[in-house]
Amino acid sequence: MNDVQCYHVEWLVCSDQSRSDVTLQLRDGLVISIEPGRTADAIELGPVAMVEGLVNVHTHLEFSGLKEPIPTTGRFTDWIRNVVKYRRENPELTSAAISAGIEESWQSGTTIVGEIATVGWSAADYAKADFKGTIFQEVLGLSPERIQQQTKLAGSRLTGKSIYSRGISPHAPYSTHLDLVRQSVEISLRTNCPLAMHLAETKPEIELLGAGTGEFREMLIDFGIWSGTQFQTPLKPMDYLEVLAKAPRSLIIHGNYLDDTELKFLASQPQMTLVYCPRTHAAFGHSKHPWRRLMELGGQVAVGTDSRASNPDLSLFAELQFLAARHPDLSQRDLLQIGSRNGRLALGFEPHSGTRIPADFTLIRLADSARRSPYPELFDPANRVFGTMVNGRWVWLAPDLANQS
Ligand SMILES: [Zn+2]
């Protein structure tokens, strides 16, 4: 059994409770007591909020080596072509990029990651002590042969022991036949794993599904994977939602162009979560995102950074600051819920609730203005991440705190 650790903090903030001036006792990755005031053996962490750990439900760590995003201002398929080109030209960078991405996630306060892994990765890439997250094996293909091969791949990635949990990611409607999505759902039902799929991301995707035309058709022809028989029957994102709804849990990535009928359907499915990537959404200049509409309807929303191919960094904290600045009417509690609790639930991790509190925390140094609020303004632009704790261990601490703890 591990030793007990004690910390005094100005605030403890979880989605279902917030308390000021408390000492936490931690042992074996759990909070075992919360006492008012400071106990004699407590380490003083200063003017900070110890916050239910942030969860980045959607990223692709293989692109973490990019210094700046791939330009997002042209046609969407130009961006995809450049992403594919980068991956082809840099296959040897994958392991180092994953490692750098995990470090960057920790340094920006993220405790749990929803990661999409494609090819060329190994379990060793994620074998860092204290890495916590779900690795979704990406599958994609439009031809019957490819569907068979990718179904096998997904099945093989879900067996064996690992320290992280696993899932499957049918990539997107323009790259992944609906039959492969159905096969992925079958596997998820057999293995009780979650699914994640990019859906309704762009207007050209909606056009391809509805009419079989547009820039995606051109791209598929150029890639040599257009058979002429695909996309003959008009489809809508709803056709994919209905299939994904059968999985034990599914994450709908982006959903930028879901219509109101589709949002109402999502809201009626508590096992489904819409993943909003705010700064990536803004970088592509999409129409207004429907996340608030889904919240009004009672649906689940969680937040992701997407990758460094479309975002300048992997900071979930920065995503929440971005949202706080643009949605001042939304409470800090609601923002924390979509940035933490909803992500834990979507990925299948135990939430911080009731008496059992997992010791996954983001330590936020509060600016004076943020401290004056009865509930601290967690995502004030002057606040910064000061530490990240996963399973009761500090995976990162700001240098001035590291010596103390
Ligand atoms: Zn993505």
Residues whose N, C-alpha, C, O or C-beta is under 5 A from the ligand:
A	BS01	ZN	D306
